[in-house]
Amino acid sequence: MDYSSPTRYRIRAVQPQDLNEIAGILVDSFPLYPPFLPWLGAIIRVGIYEDLRSRARSMTSNYACLVAIDTTHRDELIVGTVEVGIRSANPWQPKTSQYIYLSNLAVREEFRRQGIAEQLLLACEPYVESWGYRQIYLHVLETNQAAKALYFKLGYRLEEIQLSWDWFLGKPRRMLLRKEMRSTHAREA
């Protein structure tokens, strides 16, 4: 599927040559290393690249990785990404507890606040409907006000706040959000 909009950004499915650039966007958007150890970023980037490559190779019928392209650049400049796919709540009964989950929504810092994340999120919905599901889930940190505002604007609602030991160490809690799709052709997840 190719999701285009009247803006300068075009949404399309990932291609193998995109993976390194996507890994860089994810590392920059979700820093998992202390600033005084910048060399860890390169190692984490390789790990993310390999994870993306593995998922892209095993493209199941219920998985999509999308990228946002800035059409004003001569070469296709990737400015954002998102993944959507099926997850199992219970690995021992994978078919009975499956749900659609959005992950790795990220936009290059210099391109944020231009509607790219919204376009990426909306571009996932036709996939979800074509797979026959009515609900989409995602996590957001309770301190990420900008992301929460976007998700709530697009119809996501709080499902639960998930406690973990990290919360007792001063880390923000994760909020599980759910969006109910409007399609009448989709089945209950």
Sequence and secondary structure as in RCSB ss.txt:
>XXXX:A:sequence
MDYSSPTRYRIRAVQPQDLNEIAGILVDSFPLYPPFLPWLGAIIRVGIYEDLRSRARSMTSNYACLVAIDTTHRD
ELIVGTVEVGIRSANPWQPKTSQYIYLSNLAVREEFRRQGIAEQLLLACEPYVESWGYRQIYLHVLETNQAAKAL
YFKLGYRLEEIQLSWDWFLGKPRRMLLRKEMRSTHAREA
>XXXX:A:secstr
  EE SSSEEEEE  GGGHHHHHHHHHHHS  S TT THHHHHHHHHHHHHHHHHHHT  TTEEEEEEEETTSSS
 EEEEEEEEEEEES TTSTTTTEEEEEEEEEE GGGTTSSHHHHHHHHHHHHHHHTTB EEEEEEETT HHHHHH
HHHTT EEEEEE  HHHHTT   EEEEEEE   SSSB  
